[in-house]
Amino acid sequence: MWLQVAMFVTCLALGTQGQDRATLLRTNNRDGRCQYTFTVDSPLEASCPAPAGGPKLSALESRLALLEAQVSRLVAGQAGAGAASAGLQEAYSQAMREKVQLQRDKDRLDRLTQDLQRRLEELRQENERLQARPCPPHLPPTAPLRDSNQRPSSGPNVPSHLGSRSQGQSERTSVRDSAWPLGSPGFQELKAEVTELPASQLSQESGESSTGCGELVSVGEPVSHRKADNIAGKYGVWMQDPEPVAPYGSTMIWRIDTVGTDVRQLFGYEDMDQLARGFPTKVLLLPEPMESTGAALYRGSLYYQRRRSRTMMRYDLATESVAARRDLTHAGFHGQYPYSWGGYTDIDFAVDEQGLWVIYSSSKAKGAIVVSQLDPNNLEVKRSWETNIRKGAVANAFMICGRLYTVASYSSPSTTINHSYDTATGKSKAIAVPFQNRYRYNSMVDYNPAHRKLYAWDNFHMVTYSVRLAN
Ligand SMILES: *[C@@H]1O[C@H](CO)[C@@H](O)[C@H](O)[C@H]1NC(C)=O
């Protein structure tokens, strides 16, 4: 830029040499800019004709104006750079001040974190102390739904402060288990009321039914393993896999609260004790919601009815994905042929010594119970039997050794299993095996062939019944 200016000035100086009387007139034009008028006397009037001199002069004028504008711009630019540098300086010191403040905040937060960690450790130790302490010998105030037949010595009753303990344990569980849905609004583990099975009863039961298949001759008293306090636990389904598959062992218990329209959560507990305490170690989210309390567990898969459909789903627990799905041809669903208690219990899976079954009705059967044996891999119907038992007249049904049994009432505290249907002969018969609905709202009854027990969900209570079979 300066080079341009210098050259221009030099040219100007050279251009004026040899001129005798040259005058440079400087005036302001209308824009407030300087206007230079350059006048030279000419000895030969003809050598400087007026029309020819005009453009040259005006060209010079405009070049000067341009020069001046450039100079003033340069000067202004220099001033601006100075101002910018001052601004930078200010911004830098501001940033430094902020850095110091942030460092101070960080130190304060570090101290706070250490403090919280110390308190968390204290709480954890307190929690462990509480768990190690034996439960108090006296019973807590009797709850309205307490098992009245339970002897006081039948096992430790969980004291009322379980609520806070449960929370501590849940926190630990969540640390251990990445599948835990933190902050999930759909899940609330509240305090549980627990009665445990006395050891004497356990050994008596396990010794009793190791004698192969047979007809059902009696059902024991219900034993409550857990009471759900949360309204979502009014009815549901809970089960143990009779033929478990890794990574889950034989003591693993699975539970689904089926109140609500978007039933997807499957809670896994390591054993009865963890179920009783309410500490799941696994929570699985089904990719498609389920309906009914008819789900069953078999060989590492959960079998269930997809919501508002006759689609049977096989959900593989190990891969946590759907392994098979199939429509159950002509089956009623969503309240077409439920059990007498309702609840969209149209399609009910069952497992026994002979494998996987599904109990339902169809328009063709006109409400009579149909039982189909399923291929557990691909859910294909292997064979079907149409019974003469009306599905809507029975409270529930289950399979033992290839025989279908139906419960007469879901609410009567003492009712009967009053029908059986043998798939081997295609014959049904009236029976009268006493059965108790101790909590008066029994929404699920399933047989577990490995444990030789009925599993039921009776009004928040997850209960088991021992069974006796005879030839
Ligand atoms: C079984 O009980 C149900 C419900 O009370 C009743 O409708 C049915 O007739 C009974 N069946 C037999 C065979 O007694």
The ligand as an SDF file (V2000), in Angstrom:
LIG
                    3D

 14 14  0  0  0  0  0  0  0  0999 V2000
  -66.7540  -77.2120   38.9510 C   0  0  0  0  0  0  0  0  0  0  0  0
  -66.9480  -75.9250   39.4570 O   0  0  0  0  0  0  0  0  0  0  0  0
  -67.5220  -75.0050   38.5380 C   0  0  0  0  0  0  0  0  0  0  0  0
  -67.5380  -73.6540   39.1990 C   0  0  0  0  0  0  0  0  0  0  0  0
  -68.1880  -73.6890   40.4270 O   0  0  0  0  0  0  0  0  0  0  0  0
  -68.8960  -75.4740   38.1060 C   0  0  0  0  0  0  0  0  0  0  0  0
  -69.4220  -74.5580   37.1700 O   0  0  0  0  0  0  0  0  0  0  0  0
  -68.7720  -76.8430   37.5040 C   0  0  0  0  0  0  0  0  0  0  0  0
  -70.0320  -77.3430   37.2190 O   0  0  0  0  0  0  0  0  0  0  0  0
  -68.0430  -77.7890   38.4550 C   0  0  0  0  0  0  0  0  0  0  0  0
  -67.7900  -79.0250   37.7430 N   0  0  0  0  0  0  0  0  0  0  0  0
  -68.0170  -80.2050   38.2790 C   0  0  0  0  0  0  0  0  0  0  0  0
  -67.6780  -81.3550   37.4220 C   0  0  0  0  0  0  0  0  0  0  0  0
  -68.4720  -80.3350   39.3820 O   0  0  0  0  0  0  0  0  0  0  0  0
  1  2  1  0
  1 10  1  0
  2  3  1  0
  3  4  1  0
  3  6  1  0
  4  5  1  0
  6  7  1  0
  6  8  1  0
  8  9  1  0
  8 10  1  0
 10 11  1  0
 11 12  1  0
 12 13  1  0
 12 14  2  0
M  END
$$$$
